[in-house]
Structure formats: structure tokens, C-alpha cells
């Protein structure tokens, strides 16, 4: 069972992160950390507010899906940040967050995590976590961006954490992919630092220069992929992402489709004929 110590988390933060932290709430239980920060007043530009819990009762995923996990089995962490003006290519921000989270995990000794476009963290071909980014315009013209991370830490042997990914994808937790599980407080502190840095960097550079880093973590590359769009399904082989973060699918005969929004409903390794 995960327990969180607000003061221990604060003490683990870098000085730069602590200075820009305008709000920090640790909840024993809450409906949704993202919903909480979306309801709250946005921080001043350049500052951040954080909400974290180990027991989220009405977690949300993309396209109205739910994120459900047993109490105390994972972390639900959201960060709100206000951009003075909308940064370049804001729709790709979730991809940048995924790479930031992986960098934090690697710094804590957790290796082998990959990214499933656009918002899933994958380990051992199963879902380790998910990311949800929401935006809200402020009266002063600033853009409040709330990014939530759900991360499985120590699940029961058999558990269904909800429907925010394709049905064929199982679930995994940190306790099964690393021999030395970091403390929850240290993990949360590292993630707050990492997400804060991601916001700051994205404000100045957007998604520029991140395509190559994504390719190193791209779980969909070379896999048979079906993407569910509002009016149709598109099937092909994962071929990386474009410079703006769009998913690229090789649909055959030299054709490549760009997917900017949609749900990956199936992904499997391409076989080879012997």
C-alpha cells in the first residue's frame, strides 16, 4: 500500500522546481487530480500547481475513458502550468511529457520503458501508465495546461485498471520491472521535477528536436497498427512520427498516412514469412 508524505516530497524537489511551485496538494483520496486542477484557478505564467494521490476514485483518460486502479496501488499526479501565450505545437505536448517521464524513471534506475503513441507508457509489452493533457484559456489570455500521469506501482496479480488503451494490452507495474523500487516520495518528487522541466523547455522550444528521442522509445514502430478515427479505421505498420508529432503509418504501396488524433485499438508485431 502506497503512502505519501507531503513534507518528504517537498524536501526532494530541486530548488528551481520549489521556487516555481505555487500550489502543492497531497490527497488521501480525490475524484481526479486532473479535474481538481482544471476546476482551480490557474497559476501565474511560469508557475505550477501540483495535485497527487494514491487513491483516485473517478480518474479520466482520453476520449472520456476511465482510469481505474485499486486504492494504494499506483500514483495519480497532475501538474498545472500557465503559458503566457500558446506554445508552438501544443497538441504534441503529451508526447514530450512521455519522454520526460521516462527520463525520470531511468534516473531512478527503472529501464526498458517505451512509449505508445500518443499517451501510454509501456513496459514488457504491457501498460505501465498513461498521460492525459487538458487545456483551458484564462481571462488574461494565458493558457492553463493540466497534465495528469497515472502510474502503476504495485498492483494485485490480476487487476483491470480500466479502458484507456486497446483491449489486447495487459497491465504491468513498477514492482515487476525493477528490482529496486524507489520510495513513493522520491518518485513523486522526481516526477514533479521532470514535468516542471518539460513545461519550461516546451515553452521555449516546443516539440523541435524531440522526434529522434521519441524514435528511441517508439513501441509502435514496426508493429501492425489499427487506429480508430471518427469516421473510419486506418490500418498499417508503425513508421515513427512526423516532425510535428503526428503518427506515421505505412499503409502499403509506398503510401504513408499521418494520424494527428485517434485511438490505437490494436497493435501487434509484424510476422515474417519463412
C-alpha positions as CSV (number, residue, x, y, z in Angstrom):
1,X,0.0,0.0,0.0
2,X,1.5,3.3,-1.1
3,X,1.6,6.2,1.4
4,X,2.7,9.7,0.6
5,X,4.5,12.3,2.9
6,X,4.0,15.8,1.6
7,X,6.9,17.2,3.5
8,X,9.3,14.5,2.3
9,X,8.2,15.1,-1.3
10,X,8.8,18.9,-0.9
11,X,12.3,18.2,0.5
12,X,13.1,16.0,-2.5
13,X,12.3,18.8,-5.0
14,X,15.0,20.7,-6.8
15,X,15.4,24.4,-5.8
16,X,14.2,25.6,-9.2
17,X,11.1,23.5,-9.0
18,X,10.3,24.6,-5.4
19,X,10.6,28.2,-6.4
20,X,8.0,27.9,-9.2
21,X,5.6,25.8,-7.1
22,X,2.5,27.9,-6.5
23,X,0.4,25.1,-5.0
24,X,1.0,21.6,-3.8
25,X,-1.7,19.2,-2.5
26,X,-1.4,15.6,-1.4
27,X,-4.8,13.9,-1.1
28,X,-5.6,10.7,0.8
29,X,-8.4,10.3,-1.7
30,X,-9.8,12.5,-4.5
31,X,-12.1,12.1,-7.5
32,X,-9.4,13.1,-10.1
33,X,-6.2,15.1,-9.7
34,X,-6.7,16.5,-13.2
35,X,-10.3,17.5,-12.5
36,X,-9.2,19.2,-9.3
37,X,-6.6,21.4,-11.1
38,X,-9.0,22.1,-14.0
39,X,-11.5,23.4,-11.5
40,X,-8.9,25.6,-9.7
41,X,-7.6,29.0,-10.7
42,X,-4.6,28.6,-12.9
43,X,-1.2,29.6,-11.6
44,X,0.6,32.7,-12.8
45,X,2.6,32.2,-16.0
46,X,5.8,30.4,-15.3
47,X,4.5,28.8,-12.1
48,X,3.0,25.4,-11.4
49,X,0.4,23.7,-9.1
50,X,0.6,20.0,-8.2
51,X,-2.0,17.5,-7.0
52,X,-1.1,13.9,-6.1
53,X,-2.8,10.9,-4.6
54,X,-2.6,7.2,-4.3
55,X,-6.4,6.8,-4.4
56,X,-8.3,8.4,-7.3
57,X,-12.0,7.4,-7.4
58,X,-13.0,8.9,-10.8
59,X,-9.9,9.0,-12.9
60,X,-10.2,10.0,-16.5
61,X,-8.4,9.0,-19.7
62,X,-8.6,10.2,-23.3
63,X,-11.9,10.3,-25.2
64,X,-14.0,10.1,-22.0
65,X,-12.5,6.7,-20.9
66,X,-11.8,5.9,-17.3
67,X,-8.6,5.2,-15.4
68,X,-9.3,2.8,-12.5
69,X,-6.8,1.1,-10.2
70,X,-7.1,-0.3,-6.7
71,X,-6.5,2.2,-3.9
72,X,-2.9,2.5,-2.9
73,X,-1.6,0.5,-5.9
74,X,-0.4,3.4,-8.0
75,X,0.2,7.2,-8.3
76,X,-2.0,9.8,-9.8
77,X,-0.1,13.0,-10.3
78,X,-1.2,16.2,-12.1
79,X,0.7,19.4,-12.8
80,X,-1.0,22.6,-13.9
81,X,1.2,25.2,-15.6
82,X,0.3,28.5,-17.3
83,X,1.8,29.6,-20.6
84,X,1.7,33.3,-21.1
85,X,0.8,32.5,-24.7
86,X,0.1,29.3,-26.5
87,X,3.4,27.5,-27.3
88,X,4.1,26.2,-30.7
89,X,2.5,22.8,-31.5
90,X,0.7,22.4,-28.2
91,X,-1.0,19.1,-29.3
92,X,2.3,17.3,-29.3
93,X,3.0,18.3,-25.6
94,X,1.7,14.9,-24.3
95,X,4.5,13.2,-26.3
96,X,7.1,15.4,-24.7
97,X,5.7,14.6,-21.3
98,X,6.0,10.9,-22.0
99,X,9.7,11.3,-22.8
100,X,10.2,13.4,-19.7
101,X,8.6,10.7,-17.5
102,X,10.9,8.0,-19.0
103,X,13.9,10.2,-18.3
104,X,12.8,10.5,-14.6
105,X,12.3,6.7,-14.3
106,X,15.7,6.0,-15.9
107,X,17.3,8.4,-13.4
108,X,15.7,6.3,-10.6
109,X,17.0,3.0,-12.1
110,X,13.9,2.0,-14.0
111,X,14.9,0.9,-17.5
112,X,13.1,-0.5,-20.5
113,X,10.0,1.8,-20.6
114,X,8.7,2.7,-24.1
115,X,6.0,5.0,-25.5
116,X,2.8,4.0,-27.3
117,X,1.6,7.0,-29.3
118,X,0.2,9.2,-28.1
119,X,-0.1,8.8,-24.3
120,X,0.8,5.3,-23.0
121,X,3.8,4.2,-21.1
122,X,4.7,0.6,-22.0
123,X,6.9,-2.0,-20.3
124,X,7.2,-5.7,-21.1
125,X,4.6,-5.1,-23.8
126,X,2.0,-4.1,-21.2
127,X,0.6,-0.8,-20.0
128,X,2.6,0.8,-17.1
129,X,0.9,4.2,-17.2
130,X,-1.0,6.8,-19.1
131,X,-1.0,10.6,-19.6
132,X,-3.8,13.0,-20.0
133,X,-3.3,16.6,-21.1
134,X,-6.1,19.2,-20.9
135,X,-6.1,22.9,-21.7
136,X,-8.1,25.9,-20.6
137,X,-7.9,29.5,-21.7
138,X,-7.6,32.1,-18.9
139,X,-9.2,35.5,-18.7
140,X,-5.8,37.2,-19.0
141,X,-5.0,35.4,-22.3
142,X,-2.8,32.8,-20.7
143,X,-3.2,29.1,-21.4
144,X,-3.5,26.7,-18.5
145,X,-2.3,23.3,-19.3
146,X,-3.0,20.4,-16.9
147,X,-1.1,17.2,-17.4
148,X,-2.0,14.1,-15.4
149,X,0.0,10.9,-15.0
150,X,-1.4,7.6,-13.8
151,X,1.4,5.2,-13.0
152,X,1.0,1.6,-11.8
153,X,3.3,0.9,-8.8
154,X,2.3,-2.3,-7.1
155,X,-0.9,-4.0,-8.5
156,X,-2.6,-7.2,-7.4
157,X,-1.8,-10.2,-9.5
158,X,-5.0,-10.0,-11.5
159,X,-6.4,-6.5,-12.0
160,X,-8.2,-4.4,-14.6
161,X,-7.1,-0.8,-14.5
162,X,-9.7,0.4,-16.9
163,X,-10.2,1.0,-20.6
164,X,-7.7,3.7,-21.7
165,X,-5.9,1.5,-24.2
166,X,-6.5,-1.2,-26.7
167,X,-8.2,-4.4,-25.4
168,X,-5.2,-6.6,-26.2
169,X,-2.8,-4.7,-24.0
170,X,-2.3,-6.1,-20.5
171,X,-1.0,-4.1,-17.4
172,X,2.2,-4.1,-15.5
173,X,3.6,-2.2,-12.6
174,X,7.0,-0.8,-11.4
175,X,7.4,-3.6,-8.8
176,X,7.6,-6.2,-11.6
177,X,10.0,-4.4,-13.9
178,X,12.6,-3.2,-11.4
179,X,14.5,-4.9,-8.5
180,X,14.9,-1.7,-6.6
181,X,11.6,0.1,-6.3
182,X,12.2,3.8,-5.4
183,X,10.3,5.2,-2.5
184,X,7.0,6.8,-3.4
185,X,8.0,10.2,-2.1
186,X,11.3,10.2,-4.1
187,X,9.4,9.0,-7.2
188,X,6.8,11.8,-6.8
189,X,9.5,14.4,-6.2
190,X,11.4,13.3,-9.3
191,X,8.2,13.3,-11.5
192,X,7.3,16.8,-10.3
193,X,10.8,18.0,-11.2
194,X,10.7,16.2,-14.6
195,X,7.2,17.5,-15.5
196,X,8.1,21.1,-14.4
197,X,11.3,20.9,-16.6
198,X,9.2,19.6,-19.5
199,X,6.8,22.6,-19.3
200,X,9.7,25.1,-19.1
201,X,11.5,23.5,-22.1
202,X,8.4,23.2,-24.2
203,X,7.6,26.9,-23.7
204,X,10.9,27.9,-25.3
205,X,11.4,25.1,-27.9
206,X,8.1,23.3,-28.5
207,X,8.5,19.9,-30.0
208,X,11.5,20.8,-32.1
209,X,14.3,18.3,-31.7
210,X,12.3,15.6,-29.9
211,X,11.5,13.3,-32.9
212,X,14.8,11.4,-32.6
213,X,14.3,10.9,-28.9
214,X,10.8,9.6,-29.5
215,X,12.1,7.1,-32.1
216,X,14.4,5.6,-29.4
217,X,11.3,4.7,-27.3
218,X,8.7,4.1,-30.0
219,X,6.8,0.9,-29.1
220,X,4.6,1.1,-32.2
221,X,7.5,1.1,-34.7
222,X,7.3,-1.9,-36.9
223,X,4.0,-3.2,-35.4
224,X,0.8,-3.8,-37.2
225,X,-1.4,-0.9,-36.0
226,X,-5.1,-0.1,-36.4
227,X,-6.2,3.4,-35.5
228,X,-9.8,4.2,-34.7
229,X,-10.8,7.5,-36.3
230,X,-14.3,9.2,-36.0
231,X,-15.3,8.1,-39.5
232,X,-13.1,5.1,-40.3
233,X,-10.3,2.9,-39.2
234,X,-6.8,3.1,-40.7
235,X,-4.5,0.1,-40.6
236,X,-0.8,0.0,-41.4
237,X,2.6,-0.5,-39.9
238,X,4.0,1.9,-37.4
239,X,6.6,4.1,-39.2
240,X,7.5,6.6,-36.5
241,X,6.3,10.1,-36.0
242,X,6.5,13.3,-38.1
243,X,8.3,16.4,-37.0
244,X,5.0,17.8,-35.5
245,X,4.3,14.6,-33.5
246,X,1.8,13.0,-35.9
247,X,1.8,9.2,-36.0
248,X,3.0,7.8,-39.3
249,X,1.6,4.6,-40.7
250,X,2.9,2.7,-43.7
251,X,-0.3,1.6,-45.3
252,X,1.4,-0.2,-48.2
253,X,2.3,0.5,-51.9
254,X,4.6,3.3,-50.7
255,X,1.7,5.2,-49.0
256,X,2.1,6.7,-45.6
257,X,-0.8,8.1,-43.5
258,X,-0.5,10.9,-41.0
259,X,-2.6,10.4,-37.9
260,X,-3.0,13.5,-35.7
261,X,-5.8,12.3,-33.5
262,X,-7.3,8.9,-32.8
263,X,-7.1,5.8,-30.7
264,X,-4.8,2.9,-31.3
265,X,-7.2,-0.1,-30.9
266,X,-4.8,-2.9,-31.9
267,X,-1.1,-3.3,-32.1
268,X,0.9,-6.5,-32.9
269,X,4.3,-7.4,-34.1
270,X,4.6,-8.0,-37.9
271,X,5.5,-11.5,-38.7
272,X,7.9,-12.7,-41.3
273,X,7.5,-15.5,-43.8
274,X,10.0,-18.3,-43.6
